[in-house]
Amino acid sequence: MKEKGVALIVGLVLLAAISLLALMAASGMILQKHMASNFQQDLQALENAGIATVYGSAWLFSRANHEREVSCVSNCILPVAISNSGEVPAHPEYEDAAWWRENGVEAGFDPITTGMLMSYDGYGSEPPHWITEELHYEPLAGGLADGTEGIAYYRVLGRGTGNAAAKVAVTESILARPWGGDYQLPEFLPGTDPAEFCRQFSGITHSQFKCGRLAWRQRR
């Protein structure tokens, strides 16, 4: 009888241990599932911010010379949807969705006609928006043979979300593009690569000449 009691106790202890291990394994699986979901949401938000940045960059490099006041250094007449330096807050990543809707341009739309260029089904809780701001204009000493007069520097901000509204990513690209020259402009299309535009200037050795994306970072 005594041996049966000991066996019963040992059996109960083993059952409790197995149950505890099963509970811990289930908890770990739930935690991993939540972590994977959060990671996927973060990636979706970052991808959508990237889509917005592509549109903002494509808009900048498709603008004609007459859309920017010639040789103007600051507070110039700039192309539609491009802001003067200082008009955008220093930390737009902390602005809410309503601010971005009011001040940004929704990805997939033309800022002038407001017509839709392309729709996308993976936009999450809020459509991606972009903002382009001219930071600085630097005249080129003597200009270039093709008539290029200066280089302007910009930041293109893109905001995207995941399916959860709290999952927000904001990216910033710093770009440079020449103005005043005789060169081919790409159409404003999704996926337009600034590098394609800049290849036209591959033979230029001017020390002040810059073109294309200079830096990128995720601000949020």
N, C-alpha and C positions, 0 to 999 in steps of 0.2 A: 504493500500500500504506500509505503514511504517513497519507494522508487517511482511510482506512478505520479505522486505529487511533485517530485523533483522534475520529472519529464514534462509535466504540465506547465510548471513554472518556466522551464527552459524554452518550451515551445512558445509560450506567451511572450517571452523576452525577444525571441527570434522574430516572431510575427510583428511585434512593435518596431523592431529595428528595420525590418523589411518595409513596413508601412511608412516609417520615417524617411527611408531612402527614396521610396516612390514619391512621397510628397515633395522632397527636396528636388528630385528630378523634374517633376511636373512644374514646380515653381521656376526652376532654371529654364525650362522650355518656354514658359510664358514670358519670362524676362527677356530671353533671346528674341522671341517673336516681337516684343515691344521695341527692342533695340534695332532690330532689322527694319521694322516699320518706320521708326524715327529716321534711320539712315536713308531709307528710300525717299521719305518726305524731304529731307535736306537736299538730296541729289536732284529731286524734281524741282525744288525751288531754285537751286543753282543753275540747272539747265534752262529754266524759263528766264532767269535773269540774263543768261548768255544769249538767248534768242532776242531779247529786247536790245542788248548791246549790239548785236549784228545789224538790226534795223537802224539804230542810231548812227552807227559807223557808215553804213551804206548811204544813209541820207546825207551825211557830211561830205562824202567823197563824190557824190553825184551832183553837187551844187555848182552852177556856172559862175564865172568870174563877176558877171554883172550883178549878182545877188549880194555881193559884199562891197562896201564902199572902198574904192581904190586907195591903197596906201594908208588907210586909217589904222591908228595904233590902239585906240580904246574908244568905247561907247560908239561903235560904228553902226551903220545900217547893215545888219546881218541877215543871212537867209532865214526864212521862216523856220521856226522850231529850233533855232540856235540862239542861246542866251548870251548876253554880255557878261564879262567877268564880274563876279560879285552878286549877280542876280539869283544864284542858286545858293541855298544855305550851305554852310561848311560841312554839315553832317546830315545830308538828306536821308541817310539810312535809318534815321530815327523818326522821320516823318511818317504819318499814317497813310493808309491806302487812299483816303479821301484827298489828301494833299497831292499824291502822285497822280490820281485821276485828273485833278484840276490843272496841274503844272506839267505833266508829262504827256508823251504821245504813246498811245496804245500800239503795241507791236502788231504788224499786219495791216496798218492803216496808213494812208498817205496824208501827211500833215496839211497839205494845201487843199486837196479835194475832199478830204475826210473819207474817201472811199476805201473799201476793203481790198487789199491786195492778195491776202492769203489768210485762210482760217486754219486753226490748229486745235486739236481736241484735247491736248494734254496740259492745258493751262492751269490746273489747280483751282484754288478758291478765288483767285483774282487774275485778270489778264495781265501779262507782263507790260511794263511801261518803260520808256527810255527818255532821258534828258541829255541834251548836248549843250555844253557851255564852252565858249571861247575863253581861254585863260590868258593868252598873251600873243601879241603879234610882233614879229621881228623882221624888219626890212632887211633884204639882202644887199650888202654893199655892192653897188654897181649893177645889181640885177643879174639875170642869166640871159644867155643868147636867145632863148625862146620867149623872152618877155616876162618871165617869172619875177615878181617884185619882192616877195617876202614869204615867210613861213608863219603860219598861225598854229598855236598849240591849243588842244581841246581836251576836255574830259567828257567821256560818254558814260553815263550812269544807267544801269539796267536793274530793274526790280522784278523779281519773280516770287511766286509762292508755291507751296505744295498744296495738296488737297485740304490740309488743315490750315486755317487762316493764320495761325500762330507761326507757321513755318515760312519764314521770309528770308530771301537772300538778295543782297544788293552788291553789285560789282562795279568797279570803276576802271575804265581804260583811258590811258593818256595817249593821244594821237597827235601827229603833226601832218599838215598838208600845205602845199604851196598854193599861192594865189597870184593871178595876174599873167599867167603864161598861156602859151598856145599848146594845149594838150587834149587828149581824148578823155571825155568824162563817161564813166559807166552809168548805166541806167540804175534807177533806184529799185533794186530787186533783192529779195531775201537771199542771203548767202554771198552778196557782193564782197569780195575780199579787198581791203585797202592795198594789199601787196600787189594786186594786179595793176592798180592805178599807178603805184610807185615805181613799177618796173620801167615805165616810160622814161624815168630819170636815171637809169642805171649807169650812164656814162658821166654823170656830174660828179665833180670832185670838190665843189665849193665847200669850204670848211663849215659854213653856217647851215648848209642844206640838210634838212631832216624830212622824212616822209614815212607815214605808216604808224603802226602801233609801237610806242616806246616803252610802255609799262602796263601792268595789269595787277589788280588786287581785289580780293573779296572784302568788302567793308562790313558786311553783316552776314 
